[in-house]
Amino acid sequence: CGIGLSFILTWVVNRAFFHWTIGLEIPWKEIAVAPIWITFVALLASLIPAWRASRLPLAPALRAE
């Protein structure tokens, strides 16, 4: 969606309202690497809640749910 919106903004809106446009460059390297670091950060963010949940006594925790 973001790439499509950028095409519309640079080739339609800029030309219609500002009478100019810019060259569009897609950062393929960053797009390819993003899922790797997003997965790593999500796993890192889950460590503390998972560690805390593993230390809870099971029966009272289930009773509260």
PyMOL Python script that loads the backbone (N, CA, C, O; Angstrom):
from pymol import cmd

cmd.read_pdbstr("""\
ATOM      1  N   CYS A   1       0.820  -1.194   0.000  1.00  0.00           N
ATOM      2  CA  CYS A   1       0.000   0.000   0.000  1.00  0.00           C
ATOM      3  C   CYS A   1       0.862   1.254   0.000  1.00  0.00           C
ATOM      4  O   CYS A   1       0.544   2.244  -0.659  1.00  0.00           O
ATOM      5  N   GLY A   2       1.951   1.195   0.745  1.00  0.00           N
ATOM      6  CA  GLY A   2       2.816   2.366   0.830  1.00  0.00           C
ATOM      7  C   GLY A   2       3.460   2.706  -0.499  1.00  0.00           C
ATOM      8  O   GLY A   2       3.578   3.879  -0.853  1.00  0.00           O
ATOM      9  N   ILE A   3       3.880   1.682  -1.243  1.00  0.00           N
ATOM     10  CA  ILE A   3       4.498   1.930  -2.546  1.00  0.00           C
ATOM     11  C   ILE A   3       3.465   2.511  -3.508  1.00  0.00           C
ATOM     12  O   ILE A   3       3.768   3.444  -4.252  1.00  0.00           O
ATOM     13  N   GLY A   4       2.255   1.971  -3.499  1.00  0.00           N
ATOM     14  CA  GLY A   4       1.202   2.505  -4.361  1.00  0.00           C
ATOM     15  C   GLY A   4       0.867   3.947  -4.024  1.00  0.00           C
ATOM     16  O   GLY A   4       0.684   4.774  -4.918  1.00  0.00           O
ATOM     17  N   LEU A   5       0.786   4.250  -2.734  1.00  0.00           N
ATOM     18  CA  LEU A   5       0.496   5.620  -2.314  1.00  0.00           C
ATOM     19  C   LEU A   5       1.620   6.569  -2.718  1.00  0.00           C
ATOM     20  O   LEU A   5       1.364   7.712  -3.098  1.00  0.00           O
ATOM     21  N   SER A   6       2.857   6.103  -2.637  1.00  0.00           N
ATOM     22  CA  SER A   6       3.969   6.975  -3.036  1.00  0.00           C
ATOM     23  C   SER A   6       3.934   7.266  -4.527  1.00  0.00           C
ATOM     24  O   SER A   6       4.260   8.378  -4.942  1.00  0.00           O
ATOM     25  N   PHE A   7       3.544   6.285  -5.346  1.00  0.00           N
ATOM     26  CA  PHE A   7       3.391   6.545  -6.775  1.00  0.00           C
ATOM     27  C   PHE A   7       2.313   7.612  -7.016  1.00  0.00           C
ATOM     28  O   PHE A   7       2.518   8.532  -7.808  1.00  0.00           O
ATOM     29  N   ILE A   8       1.204   7.493  -6.356  1.00  0.00           N
ATOM     30  CA  ILE A   8       0.120   8.464  -6.526  1.00  0.00           C
ATOM     31  C   ILE A   8       0.559   9.860  -6.082  1.00  0.00           C
ATOM     32  O   ILE A   8       0.288  10.849  -6.762  1.00  0.00           O
ATOM     33  N   LEU A   9       1.236   9.929  -4.940  1.00  0.00           N
ATOM     34  CA  LEU A   9       1.651  11.241  -4.440  1.00  0.00           C
ATOM     35  C   LEU A   9       2.694  11.894  -5.333  1.00  0.00           C
ATOM     36  O   LEU A   9       2.624  13.098  -5.580  1.00  0.00           O
ATOM     37  N   THR A  10       3.663  11.122  -5.821  1.00  0.00           N
ATOM     38  CA  THR A  10       4.731  11.740  -6.609  1.00  0.00           C
ATOM     39  C   THR A  10       4.330  12.007  -8.043  1.00  0.00           C
ATOM     40  O   THR A  10       4.779  12.997  -8.619  1.00  0.00           O
ATOM     41  N   TRP A  11       3.506  11.171  -8.644  1.00  0.00           N
ATOM     42  CA  TRP A  11       3.200  11.338 -10.066  1.00  0.00           C
ATOM     43  C   TRP A  11       1.866  12.032 -10.320  1.00  0.00           C
ATOM     44  O   TRP A  11       1.656  12.541 -11.421  1.00  0.00           O
ATOM     45  N   VAL A  12       0.966  12.071  -9.357  1.00  0.00           N
ATOM     46  CA  VAL A  12      -0.337  12.699  -9.585  1.00  0.00           C
ATOM     47  C   VAL A  12      -0.469  13.982  -8.765  1.00  0.00           C
ATOM     48  O   VAL A  12      -0.666  15.061  -9.324  1.00  0.00           O
ATOM     49  N   VAL A  13      -0.363  13.864  -7.456  1.00  0.00           N
ATOM     50  CA  VAL A  13      -0.614  15.010  -6.578  1.00  0.00           C
ATOM     51  C   VAL A  13       0.441  16.090  -6.772  1.00  0.00           C
ATOM     52  O   VAL A  13       0.100  17.264  -6.917  1.00  0.00           O
ATOM     53  N   ASN A  14       1.715  15.714  -6.776  1.00  0.00           N
ATOM     54  CA  ASN A  14       2.766  16.729  -6.942  1.00  0.00           C
ATOM     55  C   ASN A  14       2.649  17.435  -8.286  1.00  0.00           C
ATOM     56  O   ASN A  14       2.811  18.654  -8.358  1.00  0.00           O
ATOM     57  N   ARG A  15       2.374  16.694  -9.344  1.00  0.00           N
ATOM     58  CA  ARG A  15       2.230  17.330 -10.659  1.00  0.00           C
ATOM     59  C   ARG A  15       0.998  18.224 -10.722  1.00  0.00           C
ATOM     60  O   ARG A  15       1.059  19.309 -11.300  1.00  0.00           O
ATOM     61  N   ALA A  16      -0.093  17.801 -10.153  1.00  0.00           N
ATOM     62  CA  ALA A  16      -1.337  18.573 -10.233  1.00  0.00           C
ATOM     63  C   ALA A  16      -1.282  19.848  -9.396  1.00  0.00           C
ATOM     64  O   ALA A  16      -1.740  20.902  -9.837  1.00  0.00           O
ATOM     65  N   PHE A  17      -0.727  19.756  -8.199  1.00  0.00           N
ATOM     66  CA  PHE A  17      -0.789  20.904  -7.293  1.00  0.00           C
ATOM     67  C   PHE A  17       0.484  21.750  -7.285  1.00  0.00           C
ATOM     68  O   PHE A  17       0.423  22.965  -7.102  1.00  0.00           O
ATOM     69  N   PHE A  18       1.627  21.111  -7.482  1.00  0.00           N
ATOM     70  CA  PHE A  18       2.893  21.843  -7.375  1.00  0.00           C
ATOM     71  C   PHE A  18       3.621  21.976  -8.707  1.00  0.00           C
ATOM     72  O   PHE A  18       4.610  22.704  -8.796  1.00  0.00           O
ATOM     73  N   HIS A  19       3.147  21.281  -9.751  1.00  0.00           N
ATOM     74  CA  HIS A  19       3.720  21.329 -11.091  1.00  0.00           C
ATOM     75  C   HIS A  19       5.166  20.829 -11.145  1.00  0.00           C
ATOM     76  O   HIS A  19       5.966  21.325 -11.938  1.00  0.00           O
ATOM     77  N   TRP A  20       5.489  19.876 -10.324  1.00  0.00           N
ATOM     78  CA  TRP A  20       6.791  19.231 -10.374  1.00  0.00           C
ATOM     79  C   TRP A  20       6.659  17.818  -9.822  1.00  0.00           C
ATOM     80  O   TRP A  20       5.642  17.482  -9.215  1.00  0.00           O
ATOM     81  N   THR A  21       7.674  16.991 -10.025  1.00  0.00           N
ATOM     82  CA  THR A  21       7.708  15.644  -9.473  1.00  0.00           C
ATOM     83  C   THR A  21       9.152  15.296  -9.145  1.00  0.00           C
ATOM     84  O   THR A  21      10.073  16.017  -9.530  1.00  0.00           O
ATOM     85  N   ILE A  22       9.343  14.217  -8.449  1.00  0.00           N
ATOM     86  CA  ILE A  22      10.693  13.764  -8.088  1.00  0.00           C
ATOM     87  C   ILE A  22      10.851  12.321  -8.521  1.00  0.00           C
ATOM     88  O   ILE A  22       9.869  11.607  -8.723  1.00  0.00           O
ATOM     89  N   GLY A  23      12.086  11.903  -8.659  1.00  0.00           N
ATOM     90  CA  GLY A  23      12.357  10.509  -8.984  1.00  0.00           C
ATOM     91  C   GLY A  23      12.060   9.626  -7.787  1.00  0.00           C
ATOM     92  O   GLY A  23      12.414   9.955  -6.655  1.00  0.00           O
ATOM     93  N   LEU A  24      11.418   8.521  -8.039  1.00  0.00           N
ATOM     94  CA  LEU A  24      11.048   7.625  -6.954  1.00  0.00           C
ATOM     95  C   LEU A  24      12.059   6.495  -6.857  1.00  0.00           C
ATOM     96  O   LEU A  24      12.296   5.784  -7.834  1.00  0.00           O
ATOM     97  N   GLU A  25      12.652   6.327  -5.689  1.00  0.00           N
ATOM     98  CA  GLU A  25      13.602   5.251  -5.450  1.00  0.00           C
ATOM     99  C   GLU A  25      13.048   4.356  -4.357  1.00  0.00           C
ATOM    100  O   GLU A  25      12.695   4.828  -3.276  1.00  0.00           O
ATOM    101  N   ILE A  26      12.973   3.072  -4.639  1.00  0.00           N
ATOM    102  CA  ILE A  26      12.458   2.105  -3.667  1.00  0.00           C
ATOM    103  C   ILE A  26      13.646   1.457  -2.955  1.00  0.00           C
ATOM    104  O   ILE A  26      14.521   0.900  -3.619  1.00  0.00           O
ATOM    105  N   PRO A  27      13.698   1.516  -1.632  1.00  0.00           N
ATOM    106  CA  PRO A  27      14.833   0.961  -0.883  1.00  0.00           C
ATOM    107  C   PRO A  27      14.694  -0.563  -0.713  1.00  0.00           C
ATOM    108  O   PRO A  27      14.305  -1.046   0.350  1.00  0.00           O
ATOM    109  N   TRP A  28      15.016  -1.296  -1.763  1.00  0.00           N
ATOM    110  CA  TRP A  28      14.816  -2.752  -1.747  1.00  0.00           C
ATOM    111  C   TRP A  28      15.613  -3.443  -0.654  1.00  0.00           C
ATOM    112  O   TRP A  28      15.133  -4.411  -0.064  1.00  0.00           O
ATOM    113  N   LYS A  29      16.811  -2.972  -0.373  1.00  0.00           N
ATOM    114  CA  LYS A  29      17.635  -3.604   0.662  1.00  0.00           C
ATOM    115  C   LYS A  29      16.973  -3.486   2.038  1.00  0.00           C
ATOM    116  O   LYS A  29      16.924  -4.458   2.791  1.00  0.00           O
ATOM    117  N   GLU A  30      16.468  -2.303   2.361  1.00  0.00           N
ATOM    118  CA  GLU A  30      15.802  -2.102   3.651  1.00  0.00           C
ATOM    119  C   GLU A  30      14.509  -2.907   3.740  1.00  0.00           C
ATOM    120  O   GLU A  30      14.169  -3.432   4.800  1.00  0.00           O
ATOM    121  N   ILE A  31      13.790  -3.002   2.622  1.00  0.00           N
ATOM    122  CA  ILE A  31      12.550  -3.781   2.604  1.00  0.00           C
ATOM    123  C   ILE A  31      12.844  -5.258   2.823  1.00  0.00           C
ATOM    124  O   ILE A  31      12.071  -5.952   3.483  1.00  0.00           O
ATOM    125  N   ALA A  32      13.952  -5.743   2.276  1.00  0.00           N
ATOM    126  CA  ALA A  32      14.314  -7.153   2.429  1.00  0.00           C
ATOM    127  C   ALA A  32      14.783  -7.469   3.845  1.00  0.00           C
ATOM    128  O   ALA A  32      14.542  -8.571   4.339  1.00  0.00           O
ATOM    129  N   VAL A  33      15.444  -6.527   4.501  1.00  0.00           N
ATOM    130  CA  VAL A  33      16.006  -6.766   5.838  1.00  0.00           C
ATOM    131  C   VAL A  33      14.970  -6.550   6.941  1.00  0.00           C
ATOM    132  O   VAL A  33      15.118  -7.102   8.032  1.00  0.00           O
ATOM    133  N   ALA A  34      13.935  -5.769   6.685  1.00  0.00           N
ATOM    134  CA  ALA A  34      12.953  -5.411   7.718  1.00  0.00           C
ATOM    135  C   ALA A  34      12.303  -6.607   8.400  1.00  0.00           C
ATOM    136  O   ALA A  34      12.198  -6.586   9.627  1.00  0.00           O
ATOM    137  N   PRO A  35      11.853  -7.661   7.691  1.00  0.00           N
ATOM    138  CA  PRO A  35      11.246  -8.785   8.411  1.00  0.00           C
ATOM    139  C   PRO A  35      12.199  -9.486   9.377  1.00  0.00           C
ATOM    140  O   PRO A  35      11.766 -10.030  10.393  1.00  0.00           O
ATOM    141  N   ILE A  36      13.481  -9.474   9.065  1.00  0.00           N
ATOM    142  CA  ILE A  36      14.466 -10.129   9.945  1.00  0.00           C
ATOM    143  C   ILE A  36      14.583  -9.370  11.254  1.00  0.00           C
ATOM    144  O   ILE A  36      14.484  -9.976  12.320  1.00  0.00           O
ATOM    145  N   TRP A  37      14.791  -8.049  11.203  1.00  0.00           N
ATOM    146  CA  TRP A  37      14.972  -7.329  12.453  1.00  0.00           C
ATOM    147  C   TRP A  37      13.664  -7.165  13.212  1.00  0.00           C
ATOM    148  O   TRP A  37      13.677  -7.075  14.440  1.00  0.00           O
ATOM    149  N   ILE A  38      12.530  -7.124  12.508  1.00  0.00           N
ATOM    150  CA  ILE A  38      11.240  -7.050  13.198  1.00  0.00           C
ATOM    151  C   ILE A  38      10.995  -8.329  13.996  1.00  0.00           C
ATOM    152  O   ILE A  38      10.529  -8.277  15.135  1.00  0.00           O
ATOM    153  N   THR A  39      11.311  -9.475  13.396  1.00  0.00           N
ATOM    154  CA  THR A  39      11.169 -10.750  14.107  1.00  0.00           C
ATOM    155  C   THR A  39      12.087 -10.796  15.316  1.00  0.00           C
ATOM    156  O   THR A  39      11.670 -11.233  16.389  1.00  0.00           O
ATOM    157  N   PHE A  40      13.325 -10.356  15.164  1.00  0.00           N
ATOM    158  CA  PHE A  40      14.284 -10.351  16.269  1.00  0.00           C
ATOM    159  C   PHE A  40      13.799  -9.459  17.413  1.00  0.00           C
ATOM    160  O   PHE A  40      13.863  -9.858  18.576  1.00  0.00           O
ATOM    161  N   VAL A  41      13.320  -8.264  17.096  1.00  0.00           N
ATOM    162  CA  VAL A  41      12.850  -7.336  18.128  1.00  0.00           C
ATOM    163  C   VAL A  41      11.602  -7.881  18.820  1.00  0.00           C
ATOM    164  O   VAL A  41      11.451  -7.719  20.031  1.00  0.00           O
ATOM    165  N   ALA A  42      10.705  -8.525  18.070  1.00  0.00           N
ATOM    166  CA  ALA A  42       9.508  -9.104  18.677  1.00  0.00           C
ATOM    167  C   ALA A  42       9.866 -10.232  19.637  1.00  0.00           C
ATOM    168  O   ALA A  42       9.285 -10.341  20.716  1.00  0.00           O
ATOM    169  N   LEU A  43      10.819 -11.067  19.247  1.00  0.00           N
ATOM    170  CA  LEU A  43      11.264 -12.137  20.149  1.00  0.00           C
ATOM    171  C   LEU A  43      11.929 -11.558  21.388  1.00  0.00           C
ATOM    172  O   LEU A  43      11.704 -12.043  22.497  1.00  0.00           O
ATOM    173  N   LEU A  44      12.735 -10.537  21.212  1.00  0.00           N
ATOM    174  CA  LEU A  44      13.387  -9.892  22.345  1.00  0.00           C
ATOM    175  C   LEU A  44      12.364  -9.265  23.288  1.00  0.00           C
ATOM    176  O   LEU A  44      12.520  -9.345  24.507  1.00  0.00           O
ATOM    177  N   ALA A  45      11.328  -8.649  22.745  1.00  0.00           N
ATOM    178  CA  ALA A  45      10.295  -8.022  23.573  1.00  0.00           C
ATOM    179  C   ALA A  45       9.450  -9.043  24.320  1.00  0.00           C
ATOM    180  O   ALA A  45       8.837  -8.709  25.333  1.00  0.00           O
ATOM    181  N   SER A  46       9.408 -10.272  23.843  1.00  0.00           N
ATOM    182  CA  SER A  46       8.595 -11.296  24.499  1.00  0.00           C
ATOM    183  C   SER A  46       9.341 -12.026  25.619  1.00  0.00           C
ATOM    184  O   SER A  46       8.723 -12.790  26.361  1.00  0.00           O
ATOM    185  N   LEU A  47      10.619 -11.817  25.756  1.00  0.00           N
ATOM    186  CA  LEU A  47      11.391 -12.562  26.754  1.00  0.00           C
ATOM    187  C   LEU A  47      10.960 -12.263  28.190  1.00  0.00           C
ATOM    188  O   LEU A  47      10.743 -13.196  28.963  1.00  0.00           O
ATOM    189  N   ILE A  48      10.834 -11.013  28.561  1.00  0.00           N
ATOM    190  CA  ILE A  48      10.477 -10.676  29.948  1.00  0.00           C
ATOM    191  C   ILE A  48       9.065 -11.127  30.292  1.00  0.00           C
ATOM    192  O   ILE A  48       8.890 -11.732  31.349  1.00  0.00           O
ATOM    193  N   PRO A  49       8.035 -10.874  29.466  1.00  0.00           N
ATOM    194  CA  PRO A  49       6.706 -11.388  29.808  1.00  0.00           C
ATOM    195  C   PRO A  49       6.670 -12.922  29.870  1.00  0.00           C
ATOM    196  O   PRO A  49       5.978 -13.482  30.721  1.00  0.00           O
ATOM    197  N   ALA A  50       7.386 -13.591  29.006  1.00  0.00           N
ATOM    198  CA  ALA A  50       7.415 -15.055  29.042  1.00  0.00           C
ATOM    199  C   ALA A  50       8.115 -15.545  30.306  1.00  0.00           C
ATOM    200  O   ALA A  50       7.684 -16.522  30.919  1.00  0.00           O
ATOM    201  N   TRP A  51       9.181 -14.877  30.692  1.00  0.00           N
ATOM    202  CA  TRP A  51       9.895 -15.273  31.907  1.00  0.00           C
ATOM    203  C   TRP A  51       9.016 -15.061  33.131  1.00  0.00           C
ATOM    204  O   TRP A  51       8.978 -15.906  34.026  1.00  0.00           O
ATOM    205  N   ARG A  52       8.306 -13.928  33.173  1.00  0.00           N
ATOM    206  CA  ARG A  52       7.406 -13.667  34.312  1.00  0.00           C
ATOM    207  C   ARG A  52       6.261 -14.686  34.362  1.00  0.00           C
ATOM    208  O   ARG A  52       5.896 -15.164  35.436  1.00  0.00           O
ATOM    209  N   ALA A  53       5.706 -15.009  33.208  1.00  0.00           N
ATOM    210  CA  ALA A  53       4.606 -15.976  33.164  1.00  0.00           C
ATOM    211  C   ALA A  53       5.075 -17.363  33.576  1.00  0.00           C
ATOM    212  O   ALA A  53       4.307 -18.122  34.168  1.00  0.00           O
ATOM    213  N   SER A  54       6.301 -17.700  33.280  1.00  0.00           N
ATOM    214  CA  SER A  54       6.802 -19.031  33.646  1.00  0.00           C
ATOM    215  C   SER A  54       7.025 -19.163  35.141  1.00  0.00           C
ATOM    216  O   SER A  54       7.106 -20.282  35.648  1.00  0.00           O
ATOM    217  N   ARG A  55       7.126 -18.055  35.861  1.00  0.00           N
ATOM    218  CA  ARG A  55       7.352 -18.106  37.308  1.00  0.00           C
ATOM    219  C   ARG A  55       6.062 -18.070  38.112  1.00  0.00           C
ATOM    220  O   ARG A  55       6.104 -18.223  39.333  1.00  0.00           O
ATOM    221  N   LEU A  56       4.903 -17.870  37.457  1.00  0.00           N
ATOM    222  CA  LEU A  56       3.625 -17.843  38.168  1.00  0.00           C
ATOM    223  C   LEU A  56       3.194 -19.252  38.542  1.00  0.00           C
ATOM    224  O   LEU A  56       3.418 -20.197  37.785  1.00  0.00           O
ATOM    225  N   PRO A  57       2.574 -19.395  39.711  1.00  0.00           N
ATOM    226  CA  PRO A  57       1.989 -20.698  40.023  1.00  0.00           C
ATOM    227  C   PRO A  57       0.789 -20.947  39.098  1.00  0.00           C
ATOM    228  O   PRO A  57      -0.035 -20.056  38.892  1.00  0.00           O
ATOM    229  N   LEU A  58       0.699 -22.131  38.558  1.00  0.00           N
ATOM    230  CA  LEU A  58      -0.255 -22.425  37.485  1.00  0.00           C
ATOM    231  C   LEU A  58      -1.713 -22.392  37.968  1.00  0.00           C
ATOM    232  O   LEU A  58      -2.550 -21.751  37.331  1.00  0.00           O
ATOM    233  N   ALA A  59      -2.032 -23.068  39.077  1.00  0.00           N
ATOM    234  CA  ALA A  59      -3.436 -23.187  39.524  1.00  0.00           C
ATOM    235  C   ALA A  59      -4.070 -21.817  39.825  1.00  0.00           C
ATOM    236  O   ALA A  59      -5.156 -21.543  39.316  1.00  0.00           O
ATOM    237  N   PRO A  60      -3.445 -20.955  40.620  1.00  0.00           N
ATOM    238  CA  PRO A  60      -4.076 -19.650  40.884  1.00  0.00           C
ATOM    239  C   PRO A  60      -4.186 -18.786  39.615  1.00  0.00           C
ATOM    240  O   PRO A  60      -5.146 -18.031  39.458  1.00  0.00           O
ATOM    241  N   ALA A  61      -3.232 -18.899  38.745  1.00  0.00           N
ATOM    242  CA  ALA A  61      -3.274 -18.102  37.519  1.00  0.00           C
ATOM    243  C   ALA A  61      -4.438 -18.554  36.640  1.00  0.00           C
ATOM    244  O   ALA A  61      -5.113 -17.715  36.044  1.00  0.00           O
ATOM    245  N   LEU A  62      -4.683 -19.839  36.549  1.00  0.00           N
ATOM    246  CA  LEU A  62      -5.798 -20.334  35.761  1.00  0.00           C
ATOM    247  C   LEU A  62      -7.145 -20.024  36.405  1.00  0.00           C
ATOM    248  O   LEU A  62      -8.133 -19.780  35.712  1.00  0.00           O
ATOM    249  N   ARG A  63      -7.176 -20.036  37.723  1.00  0.00           N
ATOM    250  CA  ARG A  63      -8.414 -19.705  38.432  1.00  0.00           C
ATOM    251  C   ARG A  63      -8.801 -18.259  38.218  1.00  0.00           C
ATOM    252  O   ARG A  63      -9.988 -17.942  38.155  1.00  0.00           O
ATOM    253  N   ALA A  64      -7.821 -17.373  38.105  1.00  0.00           N
ATOM    254  CA  ALA A  64      -8.092 -15.957  37.898  1.00  0.00           C
ATOM    255  C   ALA A  64      -8.619 -15.684  36.497  1.00  0.00           C
ATOM    256  O   ALA A  64      -9.321 -14.696  36.281  1.00  0.00           O
ATOM    257  N   GLU A  65      -8.296 -16.532  35.562  1.00  0.00           N
ATOM    258  CA  GLU A  65      -8.779 -16.352  34.203  1.00  0.00           C
ATOM    259  C   GLU A  65     -10.204 -16.810  34.121  1.00  0.00           C
ATOM    260  O   GLU A  65     -10.813 -16.745  33.053  1.00  0.00           O
TER     261      GLU A  65
END
""", "prot")
cmd.dss("prot")
cmd.show_as("cartoon", "prot")
cmd.util.cbc("prot")
cmd.orient("prot")
